[in-house]
Amino acid sequence: MSSKTVEKKSEDIIEAEIISEPISLKKIIIPFSEFGKSQHYIYLGFEKIPFRERHPIYQKILKNEFADVINQCK
């Protein structure tokens, strides 16, 4: 029997076990430490960002939210 045949049979056994057993959410392991390795910038709230440098959508939402107050101050 060749090693490929043995590997194929072991893969079939593993697949059969996976399919036959119900999935238990208690046994699932999520490596949260791997999620923290992202290089994306996340705004933490401590930085001082002038309003004119904020994202245009944020500016529109904020202006819309306080439109009445802005109009009263003019």
Phi and psi restraints in degrees (range 20) as a CNS / XPLOR table:
assign (resid 1 and name C) (resid 2 and name N)
       (resid 2 and name CA) (resid 2 and name C) 1.0 -81.3 20.0 2
assign (resid 2 and name N) (resid 2 and name CA)
       (resid 2 and name C) (resid 3 and name N) 1.0 164.8 20.0 2
assign (resid 2 and name C) (resid 3 and name N)
       (resid 3 and name CA) (resid 3 and name C) 1.0 -67.4 20.0 2
assign (resid 3 and name N) (resid 3 and name CA)
       (resid 3 and name C) (resid 4 and name N) 1.0 -29.8 20.0 2
assign (resid 3 and name C) (resid 4 and name N)
       (resid 4 and name CA) (resid 4 and name C) 1.0 -65.7 20.0 2
assign (resid 4 and name N) (resid 4 and name CA)
       (resid 4 and name C) (resid 5 and name N) 1.0 -38.5 20.0 2
assign (resid 4 and name C) (resid 5 and name N)
       (resid 5 and name CA) (resid 5 and name C) 1.0 -66.1 20.0 2
assign (resid 5 and name N) (resid 5 and name CA)
       (resid 5 and name C) (resid 6 and name N) 1.0 -41.3 20.0 2
assign (resid 5 and name C) (resid 6 and name N)
       (resid 6 and name CA) (resid 6 and name C) 1.0 -64.6 20.0 2
assign (resid 6 and name N) (resid 6 and name CA)
       (resid 6 and name C) (resid 7 and name N) 1.0 -44.8 20.0 2
assign (resid 6 and name C) (resid 7 and name N)
       (resid 7 and name CA) (resid 7 and name C) 1.0 -61.6 20.0 2
assign (resid 7 and name N) (resid 7 and name CA)
       (resid 7 and name C) (resid 8 and name N) 1.0 -41.5 20.0 2
assign (resid 7 and name C) (resid 8 and name N)
       (resid 8 and name CA) (resid 8 and name C) 1.0 -64.2 20.0 2
assign (resid 8 and name N) (resid 8 and name CA)
       (resid 8 and name C) (resid 9 and name N) 1.0 -43.0 20.0 2
assign (resid 8 and name C) (resid 9 and name N)
       (resid 9 and name CA) (resid 9 and name C) 1.0 -65.3 20.0 2
assign (resid 9 and name N) (resid 9 and name CA)
       (resid 9 and name C) (resid 10 and name N) 1.0 -39.9 20.0 2
assign (resid 9 and name C) (resid 10 and name N)
       (resid 10 and name CA) (resid 10 and name C) 1.0 -67.6 20.0 2
assign (resid 10 and name N) (resid 10 and name CA)
       (resid 10 and name C) (resid 11 and name N) 1.0 -36.3 20.0 2
assign (resid 10 and name C) (resid 11 and name N)
       (resid 11 and name CA) (resid 11 and name C) 1.0 -64.5 20.0 2
assign (resid 11 and name N) (resid 11 and name CA)
       (resid 11 and name C) (resid 12 and name N) 1.0 -40.2 20.0 2
assign (resid 11 and name C) (resid 12 and name N)
       (resid 12 and name CA) (resid 12 and name C) 1.0 -64.4 20.0 2
assign (resid 12 and name N) (resid 12 and name CA)
       (resid 12 and name C) (resid 13 and name N) 1.0 -39.4 20.0 2
assign (resid 12 and name C) (resid 13 and name N)
       (resid 13 and name CA) (resid 13 and name C) 1.0 -65.4 20.0 2
assign (resid 13 and name N) (resid 13 and name CA)
       (resid 13 and name C) (resid 14 and name N) 1.0 -44.2 20.0 2
assign (resid 13 and name C) (resid 14 and name N)
       (resid 14 and name CA) (resid 14 and name C) 1.0 -62.7 20.0 2
assign (resid 14 and name N) (resid 14 and name CA)
       (resid 14 and name C) (resid 15 and name N) 1.0 -45.0 20.0 2
assign (resid 14 and name C) (resid 15 and name N)
       (resid 15 and name CA) (resid 15 and name C) 1.0 -62.1 20.0 2
assign (resid 15 and name N) (resid 15 and name CA)
       (resid 15 and name C) (resid 16 and name N) 1.0 -40.2 20.0 2
assign (resid 15 and name C) (resid 16 and name N)
       (resid 16 and name CA) (resid 16 and name C) 1.0 -64.1 20.0 2
assign (resid 16 and name N) (resid 16 and name CA)
       (resid 16 and name C) (resid 17 and name N) 1.0 -39.6 20.0 2
assign (resid 16 and name C) (resid 17 and name N)
       (resid 17 and name CA) (resid 17 and name C) 1.0 -65.9 20.0 2
assign (resid 17 and name N) (resid 17 and name CA)
       (resid 17 and name C) (resid 18 and name N) 1.0 -40.8 20.0 2
assign (resid 17 and name C) (resid 18 and name N)
       (resid 18 and name CA) (resid 18 and name C) 1.0 -64.1 20.0 2
assign (resid 18 and name N) (resid 18 and name CA)
       (resid 18 and name C) (resid 19 and name N) 1.0 -43.5 20.0 2
assign (resid 18 and name C) (resid 19 and name N)
       (resid 19 and name CA) (resid 19 and name C) 1.0 -69.8 20.0 2
assign (resid 19 and name N) (resid 19 and name CA)
       (resid 19 and name C) (resid 20 and name N) 1.0 -39.3 20.0 2
assign (resid 19 and name C) (resid 20 and name N)
       (resid 20 and name CA) (resid 20 and name C) 1.0 -76.2 20.0 2
assign (resid 20 and name N) (resid 20 and name CA)
       (resid 20 and name C) (resid 21 and name N) 1.0 -27.9 20.0 2
assign (resid 20 and name C) (resid 21 and name N)
       (resid 21 and name CA) (resid 21 and name C) 1.0 -89.9 20.0 2
assign (resid 21 and name N) (resid 21 and name CA)
       (resid 21 and name C) (resid 22 and name N) 1.0 135.7 20.0 2
assign (resid 21 and name C) (resid 22 and name N)
       (resid 22 and name CA) (resid 22 and name C) 1.0 -69.4 20.0 2
assign (resid 22 and name N) (resid 22 and name CA)
       (resid 22 and name C) (resid 23 and name N) 1.0 150.7 20.0 2
assign (resid 22 and name C) (resid 23 and name N)
       (resid 23 and name CA) (resid 23 and name C) 1.0 -80.6 20.0 2
assign (resid 23 and name N) (resid 23 and name CA)
       (resid 23 and name C) (resid 24 and name N) 1.0 125.1 20.0 2
assign (resid 23 and name C) (resid 24 and name N)
       (resid 24 and name CA) (resid 24 and name C) 1.0 -103.6 20.0 2
assign (resid 24 and name N) (resid 24 and name CA)
       (resid 24 and name C) (resid 25 and name N) 1.0 121.4 20.0 2
assign (resid 24 and name C) (resid 25 and name N)
       (resid 25 and name CA) (resid 25 and name C) 1.0 -67.6 20.0 2
assign (resid 25 and name N) (resid 25 and name CA)
       (resid 25 and name C) (resid 26 and name N) 1.0 -19.9 20.0 2
assign (resid 25 and name C) (resid 26 and name N)
       (resid 26 and name CA) (resid 26 and name C) 1.0 -70.3 20.0 2
assign (resid 26 and name N) (resid 26 and name CA)
       (resid 26 and name C) (resid 27 and name N) 1.0 -23.1 20.0 2
assign (resid 26 and name C) (resid 27 and name N)
       (resid 27 and name CA) (resid 27 and name C) 1.0 -95.2 20.0 2
assign (resid 27 and name N) (resid 27 and name CA)
       (resid 27 and name C) (resid 28 and name N) 1.0 -6.5 20.0 2
assign (resid 27 and name C) (resid 28 and name N)
       (resid 28 and name CA) (resid 28 and name C) 1.0 -76.1 20.0 2
assign (resid 28 and name N) (resid 28 and name CA)
       (resid 28 and name C) (resid 29 and name N) 1.0 132.6 20.0 2
assign (resid 28 and name C) (resid 29 and name N)
       (resid 29 and name CA) (resid 29 and name C) 1.0 -111.4 20.0 2
assign (resid 29 and name N) (resid 29 and name CA)
       (resid 29 and name C) (resid 30 and name N) 1.0 124.7 20.0 2
assign (resid 29 and name C) (resid 30 and name N)
       (resid 30 and name CA) (resid 30 and name C) 1.0 -111.0 20.0 2
assign (resid 30 and name N) (resid 30 and name CA)
       (resid 30 and name C) (resid 31 and name N) 1.0 117.5 20.0 2
assign (resid 30 and name C) (resid 31 and name N)
       (resid 31 and name CA) (resid 31 and name C) 1.0 -80.4 20.0 2
assign (resid 31 and name N) (resid 31 and name CA)
       (resid 31 and name C) (resid 32 and name N) 1.0 84.4 20.0 2
assign (resid 31 and name C) (resid 32 and name N)
       (resid 32 and name CA) (resid 32 and name C) 1.0 -62.2 20.0 2
assign (resid 32 and name N) (resid 32 and name CA)
       (resid 32 and name C) (resid 33 and name N) 1.0 -26.7 20.0 2
assign (resid 32 and name C) (resid 33 and name N)
       (resid 33 and name CA) (resid 33 and name C) 1.0 -63.1 20.0 2
assign (resid 33 and name N) (resid 33 and name CA)
       (resid 33 and name C) (resid 34 and name N) 1.0 -27.4 20.0 2
assign (resid 33 and name C) (resid 34 and name N)
       (resid 34 and name CA) (resid 34 and name C) 1.0 -72.6 20.0 2
assign (resid 34 and name N) (resid 34 and name CA)
       (resid 34 and name C) (resid 35 and name N) 1.0 -26.7 20.0 2
assign (resid 34 and name C) (resid 35 and name N)
       (resid 35 and name CA) (resid 35 and name C) 1.0 -71.0 20.0 2
assign (resid 35 and name N) (resid 35 and name CA)
       (resid 35 and name C) (resid 36 and name N) 1.0 -29.0 20.0 2
assign (resid 35 and name C) (resid 36 and name N)
       (resid 36 and name CA) (resid 36 and name C) 1.0 -76.8 20.0 2
assign (resid 36 and name N) (resid 36 and name CA)
       (resid 36 and name C) (resid 37 and name N) 1.0 -4.2 20.0 2
assign (resid 36 and name C) (resid 37 and name N)
       (resid 37 and name CA) (resid 37 and name C) 1.0 -87.1 20.0 2
assign (resid 37 and name N) (resid 37 and name CA)
       (resid 37 and name C) (resid 38 and name N) 1.0 7.8 20.0 2
assign (resid 37 and name C) (resid 38 and name N)
       (resid 38 and name CA) (resid 38 and name C) 1.0 -71.4 20.0 2
assign (resid 38 and name N) (resid 38 and name CA)
       (resid 38 and name C) (resid 39 and name N) 1.0 147.3 20.0 2
assign (resid 38 and name C) (resid 39 and name N)
       (resid 39 and name CA) (resid 39 and name C) 1.0 -97.4 20.0 2
assign (resid 39 and name N) (resid 39 and name CA)
       (resid 39 and name C) (resid 40 and name N) 1.0 8.9 20.0 2
assign (resid 39 and name C) (resid 40 and name N)
       (resid 40 and name CA) (resid 40 and name C) 1.0 -72.3 20.0 2
assign (resid 40 and name N) (resid 40 and name CA)
       (resid 40 and name C) (resid 41 and name N) 1.0 141.6 20.0 2
assign (resid 40 and name C) (resid 41 and name N)
       (resid 41 and name CA) (resid 41 and name C) 1.0 -79.0 20.0 2
assign (resid 41 and name N) (resid 41 and name CA)
       (resid 41 and name C) (resid 42 and name N) 1.0 131.4 20.0 2
assign (resid 41 and name C) (resid 42 and name N)
       (resid 42 and name CA) (resid 42 and name C) 1.0 -120.3 20.0 2
assign (resid 42 and name N) (resid 42 and name CA)
       (resid 42 and name C) (resid 43 and name N) 1.0 125.8 20.0 2
assign (resid 42 and name C) (resid 43 and name N)
       (resid 43 and name CA) (resid 43 and name C) 1.0 -69.8 20.0 2
assign (resid 43 and name N) (resid 43 and name CA)
       (resid 43 and name C) (resid 44 and name N) 1.0 123.4 20.0 2
assign (resid 43 and name C) (resid 44 and name N)
       (resid 44 and name CA) (resid 44 and name C) 1.0 -93.8 20.0 2
assign (resid 44 and name N) (resid 44 and name CA)
       (resid 44 and name C) (resid 45 and name N) 1.0 -14.0 20.0 2
assign (resid 44 and name C) (resid 45 and name N)
       (resid 45 and name CA) (resid 45 and name C) 1.0 99.7 20.0 2
assign (resid 45 and name N) (resid 45 and name CA)
       (resid 45 and name C) (resid 46 and name N) 1.0 -5.0 20.0 2
assign (resid 45 and name C) (resid 46 and name N)
       (resid 46 and name CA) (resid 46 and name C) 1.0 -93.7 20.0 2
assign (resid 46 and name N) (resid 46 and name CA)
       (resid 46 and name C) (resid 47 and name N) 1.0 -20.0 20.0 2
assign (resid 46 and name C) (resid 47 and name N)
       (resid 47 and name CA) (resid 47 and name C) 1.0 -74.0 20.0 2
assign (resid 47 and name N) (resid 47 and name CA)
       (resid 47 and name C) (resid 48 and name N) 1.0 147.9 20.0 2
assign (resid 47 and name C) (resid 48 and name N)
       (resid 48 and name CA) (resid 48 and name C) 1.0 -97.8 20.0 2
assign (resid 48 and name N) (resid 48 and name CA)
       (resid 48 and name C) (resid 49 and name N) 1.0 109.4 20.0 2
assign (resid 48 and name C) (resid 49 and name N)
       (resid 49 and name CA) (resid 49 and name C) 1.0 -115.3 20.0 2
assign (resid 49 and name N) (resid 49 and name CA)
       (resid 49 and name C) (resid 50 and name N) 1.0 117.2 20.0 2
assign (resid 49 and name C) (resid 50 and name N)
       (resid 50 and name CA) (resid 50 and name C) 1.0 -60.0 20.0 2
assign (resid 50 and name N) (resid 50 and name CA)
       (resid 50 and name C) (resid 51 and name N) 1.0 148.9 20.0 2
assign (resid 50 and name C) (resid 51 and name N)
       (resid 51 and name CA) (resid 51 and name C) 1.0 -57.5 20.0 2
assign (resid 51 and name N) (resid 51 and name CA)
       (resid 51 and name C) (resid 52 and name N) 1.0 -40.8 20.0 2
assign (resid 51 and name C) (resid 52 and name N)
       (resid 52 and name CA) (resid 52 and name C) 1.0 -66.4 20.0 2
assign (resid 52 and name N) (resid 52 and name CA)
       (resid 52 and name C) (resid 53 and name N) 1.0 -18.9 20.0 2
assign (resid 52 and name C) (resid 53 and name N)
       (resid 53 and name CA) (resid 53 and name C) 1.0 -95.8 20.0 2
assign (resid 53 and name N) (resid 53 and name CA)
       (resid 53 and name C) (resid 54 and name N) 1.0 -3.4 20.0 2
assign (resid 53 and name C) (resid 54 and name N)
       (resid 54 and name CA) (resid 54 and name C) 1.0 -75.7 20.0 2
assign (resid 54 and name N) (resid 54 and name CA)
       (resid 54 and name C) (resid 55 and name N) 1.0 165.5 20.0 2
assign (resid 54 and name C) (resid 55 and name N)
       (resid 55 and name CA) (resid 55 and name C) 1.0 -61.0 20.0 2
assign (resid 55 and name N) (resid 55 and name CA)
       (resid 55 and name C) (resid 56 and name N) 1.0 139.6 20.0 2
assign (resid 55 and name C) (resid 56 and name N)
       (resid 56 and name CA) (resid 56 and name C) 1.0 -56.9 20.0 2
assign (resid 56 and name N) (resid 56 and name CA)
       (resid 56 and name C) (resid 57 and name N) 1.0 -34.9 20.0 2
assign (resid 56 and name C) (resid 57 and name N)
       (resid 57 and name CA) (resid 57 and name C) 1.0 -66.9 20.0 2
assign (resid 57 and name N) (resid 57 and name CA)
       (resid 57 and name C) (resid 58 and name N) 1.0 -41.0 20.0 2
assign (resid 57 and name C) (resid 58 and name N)
       (resid 58 and name CA) (resid 58 and name C) 1.0 -60.8 20.0 2
assign (resid 58 and name N) (resid 58 and name CA)
       (resid 58 and name C) (resid 59 and name N) 1.0 -42.8 20.0 2
assign (resid 58 and name C) (resid 59 and name N)
       (resid 59 and name CA) (resid 59 and name C) 1.0 -60.3 20.0 2
assign (resid 59 and name N) (resid 59 and name CA)
       (resid 59 and name C) (resid 60 and name N) 1.0 -45.3 20.0 2
assign (resid 59 and name C) (resid 60 and name N)
       (resid 60 and name CA) (resid 60 and name C) 1.0 -63.8 20.0 2
assign (resid 60 and name N) (resid 60 and name CA)
       (resid 60 and name C) (resid 61 and name N) 1.0 -42.7 20.0 2
assign (resid 60 and name C) (resid 61 and name N)
       (resid 61 and name CA) (resid 61 and name C) 1.0 -63.1 20.0 2
assign (resid 61 and name N) (resid 61 and name CA)
       (resid 61 and name C) (resid 62 and name N) 1.0 -45.8 20.0 2
assign (resid 61 and name C) (resid 62 and name N)
       (resid 62 and name CA) (resid 62 and name C) 1.0 -66.0 20.0 2
assign (resid 62 and name N) (resid 62 and name CA)
       (resid 62 and name C) (resid 63 and name N) 1.0 -42.0 20.0 2
assign (resid 62 and name C) (resid 63 and name N)
       (resid 63 and name CA) (resid 63 and name C) 1.0 -63.6 20.0 2
assign (resid 63 and name N) (resid 63 and name CA)
       (resid 63 and name C) (resid 64 and name N) 1.0 -40.0 20.0 2
assign (resid 63 and name C) (resid 64 and name N)
       (resid 64 and name CA) (resid 64 and name C) 1.0 -66.0 20.0 2
assign (resid 64 and name N) (resid 64 and name CA)
       (resid 64 and name C) (resid 65 and name N) 1.0 -39.8 20.0 2
assign (resid 64 and name C) (resid 65 and name N)
       (resid 65 and name CA) (resid 65 and name C) 1.0 -64.4 20.0 2
assign (resid 65 and name N) (resid 65 and name CA)
       (resid 65 and name C) (resid 66 and name N) 1.0 -37.3 20.0 2
assign (resid 65 and name C) (resid 66 and name N)
       (resid 66 and name CA) (resid 66 and name C) 1.0 -111.4 20.0 2
assign (resid 66 and name N) (resid 66 and name CA)
       (resid 66 and name C) (resid 67 and name N) 1.0 28.0 20.0 2
assign (resid 66 and name C) (resid 67 and name N)
       (resid 67 and name CA) (resid 67 and name C) 1.0 -59.5 20.0 2
assign (resid 67 and name N) (resid 67 and name CA)
       (resid 67 and name C) (resid 68 and name N) 1.0 -41.9 20.0 2
assign (resid 67 and name C) (resid 68 and name N)
       (resid 68 and name CA) (resid 68 and name C) 1.0 -63.1 20.0 2
assign (resid 68 and name N) (resid 68 and name CA)
       (resid 68 and name C) (resid 69 and name N) 1.0 -44.2 20.0 2
assign (resid 68 and name C) (resid 69 and name N)
       (resid 69 and name CA) (resid 69 and name C) 1.0 -67.0 20.0 2
assign (resid 69 and name N) (resid 69 and name CA)
       (resid 69 and name C) (resid 70 and name N) 1.0 -40.0 20.0 2
assign (resid 69 and name C) (resid 70 and name N)
       (resid 70 and name CA) (resid 70 and name C) 1.0 -63.3 20.0 2
assign (resid 70 and name N) (resid 70 and name CA)
       (resid 70 and name C) (resid 71 and name N) 1.0 -42.5 20.0 2
assign (resid 70 and name C) (resid 71 and name N)
       (resid 71 and name CA) (resid 71 and name C) 1.0 -66.9 20.0 2
assign (resid 71 and name N) (resid 71 and name CA)
       (resid 71 and name C) (resid 72 and name N) 1.0 -34.4 20.0 2
assign (resid 71 and name C) (resid 72 and name N)
       (resid 72 and name CA) (resid 72 and name C) 1.0 -69.0 20.0 2
assign (resid 72 and name N) (resid 72 and name CA)
       (resid 72 and name C) (resid 73 and name N) 1.0 -32.4 20.0 2
assign (resid 72 and name C) (resid 73 and name N)
       (resid 73 and name CA) (resid 73 and name C) 1.0 -78.6 20.0 2
assign (resid 73 and name N) (resid 73 and name CA)
       (resid 73 and name C) (resid 74 and name N) 1.0 -16.9 20.0 2
